Amino acid sequence: GGGHGGKAAQHISVSAKFREQLASLMRLLSETQPTFVRCIKPNRLKAPCLFDGPMIELQLRCSGVVAAVKISQSGYPTRLTFGEVHARYWPLL
């Protein structure tokens, strides 16, 4: 039928869509206890039961896992709550 407003009413700018999605994500994060999963490829072939130690170590170093483990072993807390992250980094959001 003859909708009211046509394409202009249906058009949403990229910026508006981004703000909408960011607000939705922030609501979701504020309601959950997020955890982070890092996927490590065991070998270049992605074959089961085949582990390439140097490749795995490089991935762990590049993803920050090795640094986080060293910080944790030093006794420093490494986990922040969502509220702490938001309070610290809100200007970037």
DOSE-464414 format. One line per 3 residues: their letters; for each residue x, y, z of N, C-alpha, C. Coordinates in nm, 2 decimals. Atoms other than C-alpha are relative to their C-alpha. Layout:
N
A = X:Y:Z:X:Y:Z:X:Y:Z ~ ...
***
This chain:
93
GGG = 0.08:-0.12:0.00:0.00:0.00:0.00:0.08:0.12:0.00 ~ -0.06:-0.14:0.00:0.07:0.37:0.02:0.05:0.03:0.14 ~ -0.05:-0.03:-0.14:0.28:0.39:0.34:0.02:0.15:0.02
HGG = -0.02:-0.14:-0.04:0.32:0.72:0.52:0.15:0.03:0.01 ~ -0.14:-0.05:-0.01:0.66:0.88:0.45:0.09:-0.07:-0.09 ~ -0.08:0.06:0.10:0.80:0.63:0.21:0.14:-0.03:0.05
KAA = -0.14:0.03:-0.04:1.18:0.58:0.20:0.06:0.08:0.10 ~ -0.06:-0.09:-0.10:1.26:0.88:0.41:-0.03:-0.04:0.14 ~ 0.03:0.04:-0.14:1.08:0.74:0.71:0.07:-0.13:0.03
QHI = -0.07:0.13:-0.02:1.25:0.40:0.66:0.15:0.02:0.01 ~ -0.14:-0.02:0.00:1.60:0.54:0.62:0.06:0.04:0.14 ~ -0.07:-0.02:-0.13:1.82:0.52:0.93:0.15:0.03:-0.04
SVS = -0.14:-0.03:0.03:2.16:0.68:0.91:0.09:-0.10:0.07 ~ -0.10:0.09:-0.05:2.47:0.47:0.98:0.03:0.04:0.15 ~ -0.03:-0.05:-0.13:2.54:0.69:1.28:-0.11:-0.03:0.10
AKF = 0.12:0.03:-0.09:2.19:0.65:1.43:0.00:-0.15:0.03 ~ 0.00:0.15:-0.02:2.21:0.27:1.38:0.11:-0.04:0.09 ~ -0.11:0.03:-0.09:2.55:0.26:1.55:-0.03:0.04:0.14
REQ = 0.04:-0.04:-0.14:2.42:0.46:1.85:-0.10:-0.09:0.06 ~ 0.10:0.09:-0.05:2.12:0.23:1.87:0.06:-0.13:0.04 ~ -0.06:0.12:-0.03:2.33:-0.08:1.86:0.09:0.01:0.12
LAS = -0.08:-0.02:-0.11:2.58:0.06:2.11:-0.08:0.01:0.13 ~ 0.09:-0.01:-0.12:2.30:0.15:2.35:-0.05:-0.14:0.04 ~ 0.05:0.13:-0.03:2.16:-0.20:2.32:0.11:-0.09:0.06
LMR = -0.12:0.07:-0.06:2.51:-0.35:2.39:0.02:0.04:0.14 ~ -0.03:-0.05:-0.13:2.56:-0.13:2.69:-0.11:-0.05:0.10 ~ 0.11:0.06:-0.09:2.22:-0.24:2.83:0.03:-0.15:0.03
LLS = -0.03:0.14:-0.01:2.31:-0.60:2.77:0.12:-0.02:0.10 ~ -0.12:0.01:-0.09:2.65:-0.56:2.94:-0.03:0.03:0.14 ~ 0.04:-0.04:-0.14:2.50:-0.39:3.24:-0.08:-0.10:0.07
ETQ = 0.09:0.10:-0.06:2.27:-0.68:3.29:0.07:-0.14:0.02 ~ -0.07:0.13:0.00:2.53:-0.96:3.26:0.13:0.01:0.08 ~ -0.13:0.01:-0.06:2.86:-1.07:3.41:0.09:-0.06:-0.12
PTF = -0.06:0.05:0.12:3.06:-1.09:3.08:0.14:-0.07:0.04 ~ -0.13:0.06:0.00:3.36:-1.32:3.04:0.05:0.00:-0.14 ~ -0.06:-0.01:0.13:3.60:-1.33:2.75:0.06:-0.14:-0.03
VRC = -0.06:0.13:0.05:3.70:-1.64:2.55:0.09:0.04:-0.11 ~ -0.10:-0.02:0.11:4.01:-1.64:2.34:0.02:-0.14:-0.07 ~ -0.01:0.12:0.08:4.02:-1.90:2.07:0.15:-0.01:-0.05
IKP = -0.14:0.02:0.04:4.37:-2.04:2.01:0.00:-0.12:-0.10 ~ -0.02:0.11:0.10:4.45:-2.24:1.69:0.11:-0.08:0.04 ~ -0.11:0.09:-0.05:4.65:-2.55:1.79:0.11:-0.02:-0.11
NRL = -0.09:0.02:0.10:4.82:-2.57:1.45:-0.05:0.06:-0.13 ~ 0.04:-0.06:0.12:4.82:-2.43:1.10:-0.10:-0.08:-0.08 ~ 0.10:0.08:0.08:4.62:-2.72:0.96:-0.13:-0.01:0.07
KAP = 0.12:0.01:-0.08:4.36:-2.69:1.24:-0.04:-0.15:0.02 ~ 0.02:0.15:-0.02:4.40:-3.07:1.28:-0.01:-0.03:0.15 ~ 0.02:0.04:-0.14:4.29:-3.24:1.60:0.13:-0.07:0.05
CLF = -0.11:0.06:-0.07:4.56:-3.36:1.85:0.13:0.03:-0.06 ~ -0.13:-0.05:0.05:4.84:-3.17:1.68:0.02:0.14:0.05 ~ -0.02:-0.13:-0.06:4.99:-2.89:1.88:0.14:0.05:-0.04
DGP = -0.12:-0.07:0.05:5.24:-2.64:1.74:0.04:0.10:0.12 ~ -0.03:-0.08:-0.12:5.40:-2.50:2.06:0.03:0.14:-0.03 ~ -0.04:-0.14:0.03:5.57:-2.19:1.91:-0.12:0.08:-0.05
MIE = 0.12:-0.07:0.06:5.25:-2.10:1.72:-0.10:0.03:0.12 ~ 0.09:-0.02:-0.11:5.04:-2.14:2.04:0.05:0.11:0.09 ~ -0.06:-0.10:-0.08:5.28:-1.93:2.24:-0.01:0.14:-0.06
LQL = 0.01:-0.13:0.06:5.28:-1.65:1.99:-0.14:0.05:0.01 ~ 0.14:-0.04:-0.01:4.90:-1.64:1.99:-0.03:0.05:0.15 ~ 0.02:-0.03:-0.14:4.90:-1.63:2.38:0.07:0.13:0.03
RCS = -0.07:-0.13:-0.02:5.16:-1.35:2.38:-0.07:0.12:-0.07 ~ 0.07:-0.11:0.07:4.98:-1.14:2.11:-0.13:0.03:0.05 ~ 0.14:-0.02:-0.06:4.64:-1.18:2.28:0.01:0.06:0.14
GVV = -0.01:-0.06:-0.13:4.78:-1.05:2.61:-0.02:-0.10:0.11 ~ 0.02:0.10:-0.11:4.72:-1.38:2.80:0.13:-0.02:0.08 ~ -0.13:0.02:-0.08:5.09:-1.42:2.90:0.02:0.12:0.09
AAV = -0.02:-0.12:-0.09:5.10:-1.06:3.03:-0.10:0.00:0.11 ~ 0.10:0.00:-0.10:4.77:-1.11:3.22:0.04:-0.11:0.11 ~ -0.04:0.10:-0.10:4.91:-1.43:3.38:0.11:0.05:0.09
KIS = -0.11:-0.06:-0.08:5.23:-1.25:3.49:-0.05:0.10:0.10 ~ 0.05:-0.09:-0.09:5.03:-0.97:3.64:-0.08:-0.07:0.11 ~ 0.08:0.08:-0.10:4.80:-1.22:3.82:0.10:-0.06:0.10
QSG = -0.10:0.06:-0.09:5.11:-1.40:3.95:0.06:0.10:0.09 ~ -0.06:-0.11:-0.09:5.24:-1.07:4.09:-0.10:0.04:0.11 ~ 0.09:-0.03:-0.11:4.93:-1.04:4.30:-0.09:0.12:-0.03
YPT = 0.08:-0.12:0.04:4.76:-0.75:4.11:-0.13:-0.05:-0.05 ~ 0.13:0.04:0.06:4.39:-0.78:4.04:-0.01:0.03:-0.15 ~ 0.01:-0.03:0.15:4.32:-0.81:3.67:-0.14:0.01:-0.05
RLT = 0.14:0.00:0.04:3.94:-0.83:3.66:-0.07:0.13:0.05 ~ 0.08:-0.12:-0.04:3.73:-0.52:3.66:-0.15:-0.03:-0.02 ~ 0.15:0.02:0.02:3.35:-0.52:3.70:-0.04:0.09:-0.12
FGE = 0.05:-0.09:0.11:3.14:-0.36:3.42:0.00:0.14:0.05 ~ 0.01:-0.13:-0.06:3.08:-0.07:3.65:0.14:0.07:0.00 ~ -0.13:-0.06:-0.01:3.45:-0.01:3.70:0.06:0.04:-0.14
VHA = -0.04:-0.03:0.14:3.52:-0.03:3.32:-0.07:0.12:-0.05 ~ 0.08:-0.11:0.05:3.24:0.20:3.25:0.04:0.13:0.06 ~ -0.04:-0.12:-0.07:3.35:0.45:3.52:0.13:0.05:-0.06
RYW = -0.13:-0.04:0.05:3.70:0.45:3.38:0.01:0.04:-0.14 ~ 0.00:-0.02:0.14:3.63:0.45:3.01:-0.12:0.07:-0.06 ~ 0.13:-0.05:0.05:3.29:0.62:2.98:0.03:0.11:-0.11
PLL = -0.01:-0.10:0.11:3.43:0.91:2.77:0.03:-0.06:-0.14 ~ -0.03:0.07:0.13:3.53:0.66:2.50:-0.13:-0.06:-0.06 ~ 0.12:0.07:0.04:3.18:0.52:2.48:-0.09:0.09:-0.08
***
